[in-house]
Amino acid sequence: MKPIAIGRRPDAVPFEWGWGSALWGARVLGILLCGPIVSGASDAFSEIVPEFDIRLETISSGFDKKTCWVHPRAGAIPGDPPSVVLTMQRLLLTGSDVFGPLCEMRTDDLGATWSGPIEHGATLGHREEPGGIVVGACDFWPKWHAKSGRLLGIGHTVRYSGNRVIPVRPRETCYSVYDPRARSWTAWDTLEMGDAKRFYNAGAGCAQRVDLPDGGILLPIYFKSESEKMAKVTVLRCGFDGGRLTMVGQGNVLAVDTDRGLGEPSLTCFRGRYYLTLRHDKAGYVSTSADGLNFTAPTAWTWDDGSELGNYNTQQHWVTHDDALFLVYTRRGADNDHVFRHRAPLFIARVNPDGPCVLRGTERVLVPERGARLGNFGVTEVNENETWVTVAEWMQTNPPNPYDFTACMKHGSDNAVFVARIRWKTPNKSWNRH
């Protein structure tokens, strides 16, 4: 079935944002949220190419051969220098997506030194539910929320029974707020969605969000009802008062009705237009929007010559600069058949936003392949001079024995946690608005 964008009546979900009806125009909305909307396609694809170098650093390595660090993602607290708070959690090597409590590493000197990891089990750990069910927070992503002056982390929940993920289970978007002085997180809470049946399994795991100047948040999620097999994607308009995250409105629904559907969406805004990248079992997909809520039907990512990009069944995220838009991704065809789902190396390439498509000639290796997968990662805008990509070597491998970490080790992997520092030659002045 072809990809579809399912429209919604404006009155289907409360859309009163308190901005006045005049602001519903896509052009006005785009100007307010992320700069002027370009008048033509040729204007959007600027010939200005921001130069950058890449400095790869290892902030942690080694593992106990029972667990490994996964999902390192960071948020930057403004300052001179900024403080960067990175969360990650341990994965049980003999399980499938069995995660421990969230832990924290932190640097207050732009990565010269790091503290941690410190476990936040009391606030970001597991909770017990009736029937022997354990629920935890995972797929977490901290990001500075400028309007409230808070570091807000958002992810989603996962439920286990006997150290196994429950196949049909409720899921919620979860969130927590960081206290930089106490170096503590609030106990994770969940986002109220209203329609519990429709959003039975709904979460913002691994999602790149866009914060608006008025404090509103555009948060992409993926969801399905209890009886559905394929997940769909939508973007929520949320409010955040410094402590509580609330749902205010919802955009249209995007679907690709094959395999498991769509998941792990990530959002950015570039020159007045919004770009959404999506995971699917067979290919990565992309969609665009003028207002950040209502998106075009998704299309598979391609190179600029029209051929398939080769990304599939894993995440893609955005690196956004004033002068250019970049995609970070993994793909087939990189002498990487021995890596689970070809999830390494981690590449970065410039995007032609008019397609959108990926410019093959601009591709660079961001994090090299050493046998382990690198498909679960994060992007952090640290300041106008640096954007960091954080990722860990996930020490499970291909069937028939996915728990054999020695297959990763023989290529050099040791569960390293990497920070790939993208250092811009031209300042990225709107870095905190993406």
C-alpha angles and dihedrals in degrees: 000000000000121000112267138197109212113210124218131207110248090239095053091087126020107269100174103129096165094242098112127255094272090070093065091084109107093226094051091044092051093049092052097045106041113355137280119337112239117245098221143015094251090057092053094056099063122192089220106108117191111224120221142166127219124228114189117204133179114219097174136013141168128053142210094244090240099071137013135201116257140170101031107183128160144202127205122226107208117249142109094298103010121231113238117207116195124192126198138152140211122260121211104237094210093054139061114250093337103155131187128215119307116265133196138226121183140189126193096179104056094270100313088119134010131201124210152333090229118179117229096196096148094058106017099031138094127303129200123237130186118287096035093291119151121202126195142171119251145153086051126178123187119205133170113254103208100194094057096031091233136127103234120193120198130187136126141260131261128196127213137190116191092350092304129110110251105240098217107034142138116259131191137191105252130195143182136189125226126225105208095196097049090034089224138125128224117246106276115261131190133242115246108231101183100218102069095179096050093043096039091134107026131144148152096222115162090356123154108217135197120227117208127220092247091056097260118134129219103210122182116211138173122221150164139181122254093264098043122098099193125063125223132203133231136163118237126208104220137184124219124189097185093274112032129051115209135181114239105166145349136221129216124301124253122204142175104189100210134092108346096336123232129334148160097035122191127199137202139164122227123178096337098315129097124227125198123192120196140194122234130167093245103033145351113260135206134202135178138212140187095211105030094245109062113056138187121251107282120257128195117262114257139178117254090264090060097253121129117278091220098229115134143159096006142074132288123190138187134251107194126194128175090250103037146014121231135190124213113205150134126240149175122264100053099110086268106120089126091062119090107262088345089281096158147099101041111228134197123200138164119259126221097222092201092069097016096234138137119256105231094201092060098055117127133174109251098179120012125234118254100167099281127096121259101184099117109070145131140228123220127188099213099176138321091288103046140041117185129208113201124196141154131215104253104215101210119098145190126313143287084059108014092169094061100109091178088077087064094042095056089065092050104268119144102167091273116183106218134200111198104197113206104201113197121217088201115048116252095222098180093049094128094054100062 
